[in-house]
Structure formats: C-alpha cells, structure tokens
Amino acid sequence: MFRRVFFALAGLFVMGGSALLAGDSATFVNLGFSADGSVYMFAQYGVRSGTLRPWADLFVVDVARNDFVAGGRASYTHDRAIVAGQSGSGAMHSLIARNAPLAERYGVMFPNQGQPLYIALVGDPALENKPITFRDFGSGMFYEASLVETIEGTGANRRSSFFINLRSTSPHREVRNFTVGSPHIWRNGIFSNRIRQVLISPSGESLIFVIEQKRVAGNTHDIRYMVEAVRF
C-alpha cells in the first residue's frame, strides 16, 4: 500500500509540477470511468500565461472507439485573472459543475478512477520514448508499450503524429498485439508526445494512456494532455 501511495503522489507532483517548466502548462485530472469501464472522463486546467485567466477543458471518451462521445468536449475560460496563490483549479470546478448532466448521461462516477499501472518519473524511459513495461497484479497481465512518434517542420510550423504499439501477455502466455491511436492524424504545433501515465479501469477491460504534449508557444512551449484508449 505504501508503494502505491508513494508513486501516486510522485506522479501528481511530476504532472502538476510541470507548470514550472513552461509558460502555459496544464494539470491533468482523472475524473473516472463508467461502471463497466466503457467510458472515461478527464480534465485539464491551467492559467493563460498572457492574461493570467484560469481555463479548463473537459473530455469524455468512448474507450472502444478511442474517440470522444457525442458532445464529449467542453471548455471554459474565466473572465478575470487569478490572484497570487491561486492555481486556476476553480475554472475546472466551474466546468465540471456546468457539465454534470454529461457525466450522468454516460454513467461516469468520479470515485471510479481505476488504478495507475505506470507513472513516468524523472529519468523513466517513457520520457525518451523508449519501450516501457508494466503489470496488472490483480489479473496477472503483463504489458509492453512503446510510443512511435513522427515530427515534421521547424519552428511554428512543426507538427507531429504518433501511435502506441501495445503487447499484452496473459498469465497463460496468450499474447495479443494492439495499435493504439493513429499515425494518420497530424497535430499542428505539437512537437513532443510522451506517455506520462497508464491507468486501468476497475473492470479491468479498459486501458488509458495519458499523453503529455508540448506545443509551440512563441519562444517557449505549452503543455497539454490527451489520452489514448484501448478496450480488451
């Protein structure tokens, strides 16, 4: 139990503390799965570096389709700047409150957050896009994953695409291979994609890859988050 708590807190520090490294950086928030794990909800929030206005994004994902559900995206930016000592999380709370019917419609339960199977800490191979391994001790499943990234262009014209090669091995040595995401989707302005965390739903049938993305922002970069999902 101590080990789980330690890594969870360390992961929150790494992901939330990334705001120290860039001008406009998001904090990732896991909002939970539906009871059967078929739908996943997450948010990100931050503060606009130019205006100091807090902002938040909310997403609801159909895990099997690895795509947003109908009406599954919402954003909010507050009309006033934060004051010293505030994190901008208030924008996220406002956004969640406004979209409570969305969570209810898809059966998302906030306490149903699943379990982290992998959290990238400083020096971890995922931060260099090297293969990673992790295990679900509950089911005995063993996983190997690698993010394959392509970058094009320079400066403000940079863009990227990526996908994840995933291999699962059951306790009975049954091996399955998956391609998670699509290399055909190009994202303008994004020049770095890294696996920051892997979550498994309480049902054990859905795997979520939390991806940290760096995007061009003048002479520096912003940090945002997205997910890639796979349903077994």
Summary of the structure (lengths in Angstrom):
residues: 232
radius of gyration: 17.5
end to end distance: 26.9
largest distance: 57.0
contacts: 721
relative contact order: 0.19
helix: 18%
strand: 50%
